[in-house]
Amino acid sequence: MRLIYDSASTSSLSSLCQILPGAKIVRYCEECGHLAGNGVADAEAFYETDYRILLDEEDEDQIYDTSGDRIVTRTDHQMAVLSDKIALDPALTVLDYGCAKAAMARKIAAAYPGIGMHLFDVSHMYEPFWDRFVSKDRQAIHQTPEEWNGRFDLVTSFFAFEHIAEPAAAIAHVAQLLKPGGQFYMIVPDISGNAADFIVVDHVNHFTKTSAERLMADAGFDEIDVDQGCHRGALVVFARKSGSARVESDQTAAKEAILAEAQRLAAFWSGAADRIRTNEAASPPGSKAAIYGSGFYGAFIHSNLENPGSTVCFLDQSPWQQGKTLFGIAIIAPGDLPEDVGTVYAGLNPVIARKVMQTQPWAGRQNLQIVYLEESGQ
């Protein structure tokens, strides 16, 4: 595989903003257009005990979009897209694969009482959440029971396969679990809409449209559809188990575009830290800063500041984040930005960063500088 990116650093950030040892490396497969990362050390232990996603509250979620004071959560949007793509029915037998605390499975089960919901993940941490709505005989950890083979009408997976070191084997496992004609529905990050996915160290796979199609076909799926437009920063993949042989097609142009996008992102991230430090150096001595966003982008900014002590707060619109801390720094509501802050770093997906920042009540405040990760016009 062709080397595309090497952070050449002694540490990297996980998707949960954990600082982990080692560089982030990305390689490109010229045969199928897949982008593969190097992953984390001792992945089995990491996901069993350290990857604690959204565990503080049952309803804790991530923000997908905002409109005024209205918040659209990620699971709300995922449910809307799923309902549009799949004819859900209480008669279905369903498995949520790599489900973590099973927020989506719980939402599906609530909307379709009586549906045959089953859960699978690689950590025992989430069992207390599962036990609230799924019986023990419909739960599996680390391995699925043999009697589950050929049981399911539908297997879903929401942001799990980017973490799986052997994606072809895992998709073949999904095919084994499905009935003939069963449906597989998967959402994974898309680097073209979410640049952070490119350097998140625990994302060992960076799927592309061509590599997702190839993996599905190789596992005996047909009716394959990869939608890049219905969920920002993600690929929504649908396929049906058929067992038919893979049909070759010419993907040369698509793979060339993927390679160009990967090279662009490698250059973007290689220069991002320098852009942060250049803007920091231009700030008046002793000035205070805030970082908008307590997710990956905000954590990346903080970890690349020469003087992180100048950061007095993180700003986040998420009610689940407000009141917490990141790197020992308070996370507060954006409207509570202190008057004496001179710089706000936009720790957001560049796709939405300018739109979000321009709607803040303090956006036009005199002597307040807003710094973006990307150059204007990128």
C-alpha positions as CSV (number, residue, x, y, z in Angstrom):
1,M,0.0,0.0,0.0
2,R,1.2,3.5,-0.8
3,L,2.1,5.8,2.1
4,I,0.0,9.0,2.0
5,Y,0.5,10.6,5.4
6,D,2.8,10.2,8.4
7,S,2.3,12.7,11.2
8,A,5.9,12.0,12.4
9,S,4.8,12.8,16.0
10,T,5.2,11.0,19.2
11,S,1.5,11.0,20.0
12,S,-1.9,11.2,18.3
13,L,-5.5,11.9,19.2
14,S,-8.3,9.4,19.3
15,S,-11.8,10.1,18.3
16,L,-12.6,10.7,22.0
17,C,-9.8,13.2,22.3
18,Q,-7.5,10.8,24.2
19,I,-3.8,11.4,23.7
20,L,-2.3,8.1,22.7
21,P,1.4,7.2,22.0
22,G,2.6,7.0,18.4
23,A,2.2,8.7,15.0
24,K,-0.8,8.5,12.7
25,I,-0.1,6.8,9.4
26,V,-2.4,6.5,6.4
27,R,-1.8,4.3,3.4
28,Y,-3.7,4.1,0.1
29,C,-4.7,0.8,-1.7
30,E,-4.3,1.4,-5.4
31,E,-6.4,-1.7,-6.2
32,C,-9.6,-0.7,-4.4
33,G,-9.2,2.9,-3.3
34,H,-9.3,2.1,0.4
35,L,-7.4,4.2,3.0
36,A,-5.9,2.3,5.9
37,G,-4.6,3.8,9.2
38,N,-2.2,2.1,11.6
39,G,-4.7,1.9,14.5
40,V,-4.0,1.8,18.3
41,A,-1.7,-0.5,20.3
42,D,-3.6,-3.4,22.0
43,A,-6.9,-2.6,20.3
44,E,-8.7,-5.4,22.2
45,A,-7.9,-3.9,25.6
46,F,-8.5,-0.3,24.3
47,Y,-12.1,-1.1,23.2
48,E,-12.9,-3.2,26.2
49,T,-12.0,-0.6,28.8
50,D,-10.7,2.7,27.4
51,Y,-13.1,3.6,24.6
52,R,-15.9,5.1,26.8
53,I,-18.2,6.7,24.3
54,L,-21.2,8.7,25.6
55,L,-21.5,6.7,28.8
56,D,-22.2,9.5,31.3
57,E,-26.0,9.6,30.6
58,E,-28.4,7.3,28.8
59,D,-29.6,10.2,26.5
60,E,-26.1,11.7,26.0
61,D,-25.6,12.2,22.3
62,Q,-23.6,14.2,19.7
63,I,-24.9,17.2,17.9
64,Y,-25.5,16.8,14.2
65,D,-26.9,20.2,13.4
66,T,-28.4,23.3,15.0
67,S,-31.1,25.7,13.9
68,G,-31.5,28.6,16.3
69,D,-32.0,27.0,19.7
70,R,-33.1,23.7,18.2
71,I,-30.5,20.9,18.4
72,V,-30.6,17.9,16.0
73,T,-28.8,15.0,17.5
74,R,-26.8,12.5,15.5
75,T,-29.2,9.6,16.4
76,D,-32.2,11.7,15.4
77,H,-30.7,12.3,12.0
78,Q,-29.5,8.7,11.7
79,M,-33.0,7.5,12.4
80,A,-34.5,9.8,9.8
81,V,-32.1,8.6,7.2
82,L,-32.6,4.9,8.1
83,S,-36.4,5.2,8.0
84,D,-36.0,6.7,4.5
85,K,-33.7,4.0,3.3
86,I,-35.2,0.8,4.9
87,A,-38.8,-0.4,5.2
88,L,-38.7,-1.0,9.0
89,D,-41.3,-3.4,10.4
90,P,-42.0,-5.0,13.8
91,A,-41.7,-8.4,12.2
92,L,-38.0,-7.9,11.4
93,T,-35.2,-9.7,13.3
94,V,-32.4,-7.1,13.6
95,L,-28.8,-7.0,14.9
96,D,-27.0,-3.8,15.7
97,Y,-23.4,-4.7,15.0
98,G,-20.7,-2.8,17.0
99,C,-23.5,-1.0,18.8
100,A,-21.7,0.5,21.9
101,K,-24.5,1.7,24.3
102,A,-27.0,0.9,21.5
103,A,-28.7,4.3,21.3
104,M,-29.8,3.6,17.7
105,A,-31.1,0.2,18.6
106,R,-33.1,1.6,21.5
107,K,-34.6,4.3,19.2
108,I,-35.5,1.7,16.6
109,A,-37.0,-0.6,19.3
110,A,-39.1,2.2,20.7
111,A,-40.4,3.2,17.3
112,Y,-41.3,-0.4,16.4
113,P,-42.4,-2.3,19.5
114,G,-42.0,-6.0,19.1
115,I,-39.1,-5.8,16.7
116,G,-36.6,-8.6,17.2
117,M,-33.6,-6.5,18.3
118,H,-30.2,-8.1,19.1
119,L,-27.0,-6.4,20.1
120,F,-23.3,-7.1,19.5
121,D,-20.1,-5.3,20.6
122,V,-16.6,-5.9,21.9
123,S,-16.9,-4.4,25.4
124,H,-18.8,-5.3,28.5
125,M,-19.1,-1.6,29.5
126,Y,-22.4,-1.1,27.7
127,E,-24.3,-4.0,29.3
128,P,-26.2,-1.8,31.8
129,F,-27.7,0.2,28.9
130,W,-28.5,-3.0,26.9
131,D,-30.3,-4.6,29.8
132,R,-32.9,-1.9,29.9
133,F,-34.5,-3.0,26.7
134,V,-33.0,-6.2,25.3
135,S,-32.9,-9.6,27.1
136,K,-29.6,-11.4,27.7
137,D,-30.2,-14.1,25.1
138,R,-30.2,-11.3,22.5
139,Q,-26.9,-9.9,23.5
140,A,-23.4,-10.9,22.4
141,I,-19.9,-9.6,23.3
142,H,-16.7,-10.4,21.4
143,Q,-18.3,-13.4,19.6
144,T,-21.8,-14.1,18.2
145,P,-23.4,-17.4,19.1
146,E,-23.4,-20.0,16.3
147,E,-27.2,-20.2,16.4
148,W,-27.3,-16.5,15.2
149,N,-25.9,-17.5,11.8
150,G,-28.6,-16.9,9.1
151,R,-31.0,-15.4,11.7
152,F,-31.3,-11.8,10.7
153,D,-33.4,-9.9,8.2
154,L,-31.4,-6.7,8.9
155,V,-28.0,-5.9,10.3
156,T,-27.2,-2.3,11.1
157,S,-23.9,-0.7,12.0
158,F,-23.5,3.0,13.0
159,F,-19.9,4.3,13.1
160,A,-18.3,1.0,14.1
161,F,-16.5,-0.4,11.0
162,E,-13.9,2.4,10.9
163,H,-12.5,0.8,14.1
164,I,-12.3,-2.8,12.9
165,A,-8.8,-3.9,11.8
166,E,-10.0,-6.6,9.4
167,P,-13.0,-5.1,7.6
168,A,-13.3,-7.8,5.0
169,A,-13.6,-10.5,7.6
170,A,-16.1,-8.5,9.6
171,I,-18.3,-7.9,6.5
172,A,-18.1,-11.6,5.7
173,H,-19.3,-12.2,9.3
174,V,-22.3,-9.9,8.7
175,A,-23.1,-11.9,5.6
176,Q,-23.0,-15.1,7.6
177,L,-25.4,-13.7,10.1
178,L,-28.0,-12.6,7.5
179,K,-30.7,-14.7,6.0
180,P,-30.6,-15.1,2.2
181,G,-31.9,-11.8,0.8
182,G,-31.2,-10.0,4.2
183,Q,-30.2,-6.4,4.3
184,F,-27.0,-4.7,5.6
185,Y,-27.1,-1.0,6.5
186,M,-23.9,0.7,7.6
187,I,-22.7,4.2,8.3
188,V,-19.0,5.1,8.4
189,P,-17.1,8.4,8.3
190,D,-16.3,10.0,4.9
191,I,-13.0,11.9,4.8
192,S,-14.3,14.1,2.0
193,G,-16.9,15.6,4.3
194,N,-15.0,15.3,7.7
195,A,-11.3,16.0,7.5
196,A,-10.8,14.9,11.1
197,D,-11.4,11.3,10.2
198,F,-8.2,11.3,8.3
199,I,-6.0,11.7,11.4
200,V,-8.0,10.0,14.1
201,V,-5.7,7.3,15.3
202,D,-8.3,4.8,16.4
203,H,-9.9,4.9,12.9
204,V,-8.0,2.1,11.2
205,N,-10.2,2.3,8.1
206,H,-11.1,5.4,6.1
207,F,-13.7,4.0,3.7
208,T,-14.3,5.5,0.2
209,K,-17.2,4.8,-2.1
210,T,-15.1,2.5,-4.2
211,S,-13.6,0.5,-1.3
212,A,-17.1,0.1,0.3
213,E,-18.5,-1.1,-2.9
214,R,-15.6,-3.6,-3.4
215,L,-15.9,-4.9,0.2
216,M,-19.6,-5.5,-0.1
217,A,-19.4,-7.2,-3.5
218,D,-16.5,-9.5,-2.3
219,A,-18.7,-10.6,0.6
220,G,-21.5,-11.7,-1.7
221,F,-23.8,-8.6,-1.5
222,D,-25.6,-7.0,-4.4
223,E,-28.0,-4.0,-4.8
224,I,-25.1,-2.0,-3.3
225,D,-25.7,1.7,-2.8
226,V,-23.2,4.1,-1.2
227,D,-24.8,7.5,-0.5
228,Q,-22.4,10.4,0.2
229,G,-25.1,13.1,0.4
230,C,-27.6,12.2,3.1
231,H,-25.4,12.4,6.2
232,R,-22.7,15.1,6.4
233,G,-19.3,13.6,6.7
234,A,-20.4,10.0,6.3
235,L,-21.0,7.3,3.8
236,V,-24.4,5.5,4.2
237,V,-24.1,2.0,2.7
238,F,-26.9,-0.4,1.8
239,A,-26.5,-3.9,0.4
240,R,-28.5,-7.1,0.1
241,K,-27.1,-10.6,0.7
242,S,-27.2,-12.5,-2.6
243,G,-24.2,-14.8,-2.8
244,S,-23.6,-13.8,-6.4
245,A,-20.1,-13.4,-7.8
246,R,-18.5,-10.0,-7.8
247,V,-18.8,-8.0,-11.1
248,E,-15.7,-6.1,-12.1
249,S,-16.1,-2.4,-13.2
250,D,-13.7,0.3,-14.2
251,Q,-13.1,2.5,-11.2
252,T,-9.9,4.2,-12.5
253,A,-11.3,7.8,-12.5
254,A,-12.9,7.4,-9.0
255,K,-9.7,6.0,-7.5
256,E,-7.7,8.9,-9.0
257,A,-10.1,11.4,-7.4
258,I,-9.8,9.5,-4.0
259,L,-6.0,9.7,-4.2
260,A,-6.1,13.4,-5.0
261,E,-8.4,14.0,-2.0
262,A,-6.2,12.0,0.3
263,Q,-3.1,13.9,-0.8
264,R,-5.0,17.2,-0.2
265,L,-6.0,16.2,3.3
266,A,-2.4,15.0,4.1
267,A,-1.2,18.5,3.0
268,F,-4.0,20.2,5.0
269,W,-3.1,18.4,8.3
270,S,0.6,18.7,7.8
271,G,0.1,22.5,7.7
272,A,-2.7,22.9,10.2
273,A,-0.4,22.9,13.3
274,D,1.8,25.6,11.7
275,R,-1.3,27.8,10.9
276,I,-2.4,27.5,14.6
277,R,1.0,28.5,15.9
278,T,1.4,31.3,13.4
279,N,-1.9,32.9,14.5
280,E,-1.0,32.3,18.2
281,A,2.3,34.1,17.7
282,A,0.5,37.1,16.2
283,S,-1.7,37.5,19.3
284,P,-0.8,40.3,21.8
285,P,1.3,39.0,24.7
286,G,-0.8,37.8,27.6
287,S,-4.0,37.7,25.6
288,K,-6.6,35.1,26.4
289,A,-8.1,32.5,24.0
290,A,-11.1,30.2,23.8
291,I,-11.6,27.2,21.6
292,Y,-15.1,26.7,20.1
293,G,-15.7,22.9,20.0
294,S,-14.7,20.3,22.6
295,G,-14.5,17.5,20.1
296,F,-11.6,16.3,18.0
297,Y,-11.0,19.6,16.2
298,G,-10.9,21.6,19.4
299,A,-8.6,19.0,21.0
300,F,-6.3,19.2,18.0
301,I,-6.0,22.9,18.3
302,H,-5.3,22.8,22.0
303,S,-2.6,20.1,21.6
304,N,-0.8,22.3,19.0
305,L,-0.7,25.6,20.9
306,E,2.7,26.7,22.1
307,N,1.1,28.2,25.1
308,P,-2.0,26.1,25.9
309,G,-2.3,27.9,29.3
310,S,-3.7,31.0,27.4
311,T,-6.9,29.0,26.7
312,V,-9.4,29.9,29.4
313,C,-12.3,27.8,28.2
314,F,-13.8,25.6,25.5
315,L,-17.1,26.6,24.1
316,D,-19.7,24.0,23.1
317,Q,-23.4,24.1,22.2
318,S,-23.9,20.6,23.4
319,P,-25.8,20.5,26.8
320,W,-24.0,17.1,27.4
321,Q,-20.6,18.8,27.2
322,Q,-21.3,22.0,29.2
323,G,-20.1,21.7,32.7
324,K,-17.4,19.1,31.9
325,T,-13.7,19.8,31.3
326,L,-11.3,18.9,28.5
327,F,-7.6,18.9,29.4
328,G,-8.6,20.4,32.7
329,I,-10.3,23.4,31.1
330,A,-13.9,24.2,31.6
331,I,-16.4,23.6,28.8
332,I,-19.1,26.4,28.8
333,A,-21.9,27.6,26.6
334,P,-20.9,29.8,23.6
335,G,-23.0,32.7,24.9
336,D,-20.9,32.7,28.1
337,L,-17.7,33.7,26.3
338,P,-15.7,36.0,28.7
339,E,-15.4,39.6,27.6
340,D,-11.6,39.6,27.9
341,V,-11.0,36.8,25.4
342,G,-9.2,38.1,22.4
343,T,-9.0,35.0,20.2
344,V,-11.5,32.3,19.5
345,Y,-10.2,29.2,17.6
346,A,-12.8,27.5,15.5
347,G,-12.4,23.8,16.5
348,L,-15.1,22.6,14.1
349,N,-15.4,20.7,10.9
350,P,-14.2,23.2,8.2
351,V,-17.3,22.3,6.2
352,I,-19.5,24.1,8.8
353,A,-17.0,26.2,10.8
354,R,-17.6,29.6,9.2
355,K,-21.4,29.2,9.1
356,V,-21.5,28.4,12.8
357,M,-19.0,31.1,13.9
358,Q,-20.8,33.8,12.0
359,T,-24.0,33.1,13.8
360,Q,-22.5,33.6,17.3
361,P,-23.6,36.7,19.2
362,W,-20.0,37.8,19.7
363,A,-18.9,37.3,16.1
364,G,-18.7,41.0,15.4
365,R,-17.2,42.0,18.8
366,Q,-14.4,44.6,18.4
367,N,-10.9,43.3,18.9
368,L,-12.0,39.6,18.8
369,Q,-10.1,37.5,16.3
370,I,-11.6,34.2,15.0
371,V,-9.0,31.7,13.8
372,Y,-10.0,28.9,11.4
373,L,-8.1,25.7,10.8
374,E,-8.2,26.2,7.0
375,E,-7.2,29.1,5.0
376,S,-10.0,31.3,3.6
377,G,-11.4,29.9,0.4
378,Q,-10.1,26.3,1.0
